[in-house]
């Protein structure tokens, strides 16, 4: 997303970007590594509803964060704000309203969360990834744009380059398996139990998570010597994740908004195992792809070794695989980041918001 603000040939200089976040998350590592200044509020991002001392402290932190956010905005004097509308955004939006700082709120899930529903009316424009989110937020009365989810530049690497980078064989289909950060153990257990059958059919690129990587290496050593090269476990694929996606023929994973957006933009068939908690957002995200014919859904409780092996059948059904790939491409919004940036810059420069059709053309990559 930051690249879409910085790399704009129509602007003489890049805008100064500031990230405002909470005290639990990836800000300290990822944001600063990207060269973006980071300001932090007293509150934490919410990830659980467990009864604990934080059930008392979090409302206090939220209240304390409103004047803190106001002080940050007064010091930084932003021309506009882009927010994903989560819990951490609440004090920022409450502070921005009396200052008349324009806001673009982007909602990446099919079902908006409570914080988004509560603060949508404070935005000047809504950017959404799913039409269902637009319907759910219609009562806010804010101009709504179907931008899709901002993602990396998926055209930056060819399939041959990606396969060469990961040293993948060209004569065998590849499956990419990853569970993200939520309940990855179910994926790892399924891979361990299915591995001998999987490597008979496909090359497996498997993101295990740091804690399960050693066990995955042990499972690889149990394979026949000539099959070990067809199992490629990684603790994570931060720098090579794009290469893994470009190189693969099938993705098996969770239904995070960014993951699904990249899979769609690349036209990759997918078998999705939605994380069943967190307000069932992932189930709704996955349903959008499945209803369009771009993905198949396996319920979390039904995902095991047999389900994983069955998923690979798709790689040997060329008509079905091609139809799913085409359906995914129709859903893809490779220019989503550019579309969202266009909205933010229009508000920052106090220009009229673009037409919905203009933003959609940018999001789909149609705009010149």
N, C-alpha and C positions, 0 to 999 in steps of 0.2 A: 504494500500500500504506500509506504514512504517513497518508494521509487517512482510511483506515479505522480507524486508532487514534485520530486526533484528533477526528473528527467523529462522536462516538457520544453520542446523547441519553441513554443509560442510565448515563453516567458524569459525575460532577460536574466533573472536570477531565481534561485530556488527559495521557497519560503522557509523560515525558521520553524522547525517542528519541536514540540514539547509534549512528552507523554506524562499524563497524570494518572497514577495508579494507586493501589492499596499496598498493604504490608504483607500480602501473601500472594505469590504468583511468580511469573517469570521476568518481571520488569528488570530486576537488577542485572540479569545476565543478558537476555536477548535484546532489550531495548538499548542498553548502553553499547552493546557490541555493534548495533546498527548505526551508531553515531548520533543517537537522538537523546537530547537532554531529558532527564526523568525527575519528576516531582512526585512525592508520595504523600498520601493522606493517612490519617490515623486509623481509619477503618481497615478491615480485612475483607477480601472477597469471600463470599459465602459458598461453601462446598458441602455443607452438611447441616442437618437439622437436629443432630443429636443434642440431648439435654446436657448442658455443661455450664461452666461459669461464663462462657462466651455468649450464652443466651441472654445474660444480663448485660455483659460488657458491650456486645455489638451495637445495641441501640444507643448506648452512650457514645461509642466511637462514631456512629453515624451522625449524631447531633453535633459532636465536636468537629466533624469533618466539613460541615457546611461553612462556618466562618473561615476555616482553614482553606477551603476551596476558593472562597471569595477573595482571600488575601493573595492566593496564587494567581487568580485571574486578574486582579488589580495590578499585580506586579508584571505579569507577562503581557497583558493587553492583547489577547489573541483577536485576530480579525474574524475567526470562525472556529467552531468546535466540531470535531467528528467523534462520535461516541458509538460504542456497541450497545449502550443502554443497560449494561448490567448493574449490579448492586453498587459497585464502586462509582458508577456514573451519577448516581442519584444526587449526592451533594454538589457535584460540579454543575449539573443542570439546574438545580435549585438556586445556586449562586449566580449562574449565567443569566437567568430570566430577568431580574431587575436591572442588570447591566446591559440588556438588549444585545447580547452577543449571539449572532445567528448560529444555529445548530443543525447539523445533519446527523440523524440517528440511523445507524444501520442495524437491521435485525437479520441474522443469518439462519435462524431456525424456522421451521414450518409453523411451530407453535410458539408465539412470543412468551417470554417469561414474565413474571409478575412485575419486576422492576421496569421492563420495557412498557408494559401496559400502563403502569402508573405515571411514566414520564413522557410518553409519546406526544402528549399535547404540548409539551414544552419545546418540541423541535420545530424547525421551519421547513424541513423536508425529511421524508422517511425513505430510506433505501432498503429494499427487501430482496431476499433470495428466493422466496416461495410466495406464490399468489395467496395461499391460505393465510400467511402472515399479514398481507395487505388487507384481507377481509376482516381479520381479527382486530386490526388497528384502525379500521375505517372511522370509528366513532370519534377518534382524535381530531378529525377534520383537517389533517395536514396533507399537503401534496405528497403522493407516494409514487416511487419509481422502482420498477423491477430490474435492479442492477445485477442480481446474482451475487456471488461471494467473491471478494477480492482474492486472487491467487497469484502464484508465481507465473512468470512468463513460460508457458508450456511449450512454446515454439523455440526456446533457446537451445534445444538439444535434439538431434535426430535419433531415430531408433538404433541405427548402427553405432552411433557415438555412445549411446547409453549402454548398449550391450557390451561394447568394448570396455567401457569404464568399469563395469562390474564383472567383466570376463565371463559372460554368459554364452553358452553354445547357441549357434544360430539354427541348429537342426532339431531343436526340441522346444515345445511350448513351455512358457514360464508362468508360474503363479506367484503372486505377491500376497503374503499373509501378514497382517498386523492388527493388533487389537487396540492400538492407541494407549492412552494412559489409564483407561478404565477397565477393570476386570480382565486384564490381559491373560491371566492364568487359565481361563477357559480355552483360549486359543492355543496356548502353549501345550496344554494337556492333549488337545485334539491332534496337534501336529505330532507330538511324541508317539501317540498311539497309532497314527495313520502313516508314519514316515516310510516304513518299508514299502507300503503300497503306493504312496505318492511318487517316490523316486523311480518306480518302474514306469511311470507315465509321463512325468513332467519334471522340470527343474523348479525347485522350491526356494524362493527368497523369503526368509522368515525373520521378522523383527520381533525379538524375544523380550526386550526390556533388559536392563542391566542385571537384575537379580537372577534371571533365568538363563543367561547366556552360557554359563559354564555347564549347566545341565544339557543345553542344546548341543554343545560340542561333544559331550559324552555320548549323546544319542547318535550323533554323526559317526563317531568311531565304531559304533555297533553295526553300521551298515557294511555291506561288502565293499571291498576296496574300490571296485570300479563304479560304485554308485555314490560314493561320498562327495564327489564333485558336483552332484546334482542337488545337494542340500547346502544352502548358503545362509546360515544363521548370522544375524547381526544384533548386537545389543541395542542399537538405534541406527537410524539412517539420516541424520540431520542434514549433512551436506550432500548425500547421495540419494535422498528420497525422490527428487525429481527424476534422476536417472533410473531408479527402480520402477517408477510409474511408467516412464516412456518405454522401458524395455519389456514390460510385462504384457501378458495376453489376457490375464484375469486377475482381478483384485478380490480378496476375501478379507473383510474388515468391518469395523464399526461404521456408524453413520454420522460422524462429525461433519459439520457444514463444509469446512475447507476440504476435507478428504473427498467428499462427494462432488464438490465443484471441480476439483482437479481431474477426477476420474471422468466426469462428464465432458470437460473441455478436451480431454485426450481421446474420447470415444472408446473407453475401456469397459467391457462388460464387467459386472460386479455381482458378487454374492454378499449380501449385507446381513450382519448379525447385530441388530440394534441393541445398544445398552439399555436395559429395561427400566432403569431408574432415572433420576434427574428430570422428573416431570414428563417422561416418555417423549422428550423432544426428538430423540434419535429415531423412534418408531415412525413419527410423522415425517421426518426428513427422508427416511428410506422409502416410505409409502409413495412419495412423490416420484421417485425414480422407478419404482416397481410398476406403478400405474401407467407410466409412459413407456414401459417395455424395456427400460434400460438396465434393470437389475432384478435379481431374485432375492427374496427375504427368507432367512432361516431364523426362527425365534431363538433367543439366547438359550433357553432351557433345552432346545432340540439340537444344539450345535455340539457335535462330538466327532470322533474319528470317521465314522461312517458318513456323516453329513459332509465332512470335508472332502472325502474321496469322491462322493457323489457330485460335489460341486465341480470337480475337474471334468466330468462328462461333457460339460458345455464346450470345452476346448476341442472336442472331437465331433461336435455337431456344428458344422460350418454354417448352414443357413441360420440356425438359432443364434450363434455367436455374432454373425454379421448383422442380423436384425437388431440385437441388443447394442452393438457398437454404434450403429446409425442412430438409434433412439437416444443414446447417450450424447452423441454429437449435437443432436437437435436441442438438447437441454443446455448445452454448454454455453457459458458466458465468459470467454477468455479475456474480454476487455472490461471485466467488472471493476477492477481497481481504477482504471482510467475513468469509468463512468462515475464512480463515487467521488473521485478527485474533482471531476468537472462540476459536480453539484457543490462541493465544498468551496471551490474557488469562485464560483458564481456568487455565493452568499458572501464570501470574504471581500469580494470587490463590489458588493452591493449592486450586482447586475440582476436582471430578471432570471428566474430559474428557467433552464432549457425545457423544451417540450418533452413529454414522455417518450415520444417516438425517437427523438434525437438521442436521449440517454440509452434507449434500448439498442439503437444501432451501434453506439459506442461499445456497450456491454457485449454484444454479439460479435464484435470485431468487424462490423460492416463499414464503419465510418472511415473515410479517407484520412 
